[in-house]
């Protein structure tokens, strides 16, 4: 049984027990988060239910494992022969979730 949920402008295919990293959510560590924007749910008998646009009554419950920041990436811009250089770094914040339950 799996579900396709959307959060932070991205879509994730999840099953019970999966660990996913999503855009930062305002939630405390060891708390639970419910997602109701479920685009599709596969039931245990193999039937796929697709929402228009979301599946009514479906939700995914996840536990917040950690809040953190990813590895730094370097953004370097330059224009040749014009003496223009710009170097900045970026670290994206994330929330680590463990999927506990999928309700269809």
N, C-alpha and C positions, 0 to 999 in steps of 0.2 A: 504494500500500500504506500503510495507516495502522493505528494501534493506539489503544485506549482504556486508559489506565493510571490508577492511583489512588495518590496520595501526599499526605500532610498532610491527609487527610480530604476531598480534592477529586479530581475526575476530569478528565483532560485527554485530548483527542483530538490525537494527534501523528503527524507524518510525518517521514521522514528530512530533515534540514536545518532543521527548525523550531527556533526559539528560544523558550523558555518561562520564566516566572518562577514558582517554586514556593515553598512554605514552607521556611524555612531547614533545610538538611541539614548534618550534620557531615561535611564533605568539603573537602579542600584545592582551591585553584584549580588548574586544568589537570589534575586527576585525572578518572577515569571512574567513573560510578555505574551500577549495573545495577538495573533495576526488574523484579521478577518478579510483581507483582500486576497482571496484564494481564487486563482484563475482556473485551475483544473484539479480534480481529485480522482485518483485511481482507487477503486474500491477493492476489497479482498477477493471478490469473485472475478476480477479482471476487467470490470466495466469502468470505462473512463467517462467522468462527468465533466463537461466543459461549461463554464459559466458564460453569461451574456450580460455584462462583462465579468461579473464575479459569481461564484457558486453561493447560493443562498443557504445560510445556516452552517456553512463550513468554517472551521477555524483551526489554527495550528497553535499549540502551546509550546513555548520554548523557555528554557532557563538561561539566565545571563551568567556566563562563566567568568568573563573578564571584560574590562574596558582598557583599550591600549592605543598605541600609535604604531604605524608600520615603519619599515626601514626608510631612511631618508633617500629621496631621489634628487639628483642635481639637474637643474634646468639651466642650460647655457645657451645664450643667443649671441650671435655676432654678425656683423656685416663686413665682408672683406674690403680692404683698402679704405675704410671709412673710420677706423679707430673707434668702433662701437663694440663694446663687450658688456654683457650683463650676466651675472651668475647668481642664481638664487636656489635655495633648497626647499623641499616640501615634504612634510610627513602627514599622511592621511590618518585620521582617527577612525577606530573601528570598535565594534562590539562583537565579542565571541559568544555564540549561542549554541546550546545543545537542544535539539528537538526532542521533546518529551512525548507529545501526543498529537495525533491528527484526528479530528472529528469531522465526519462528513455529514 
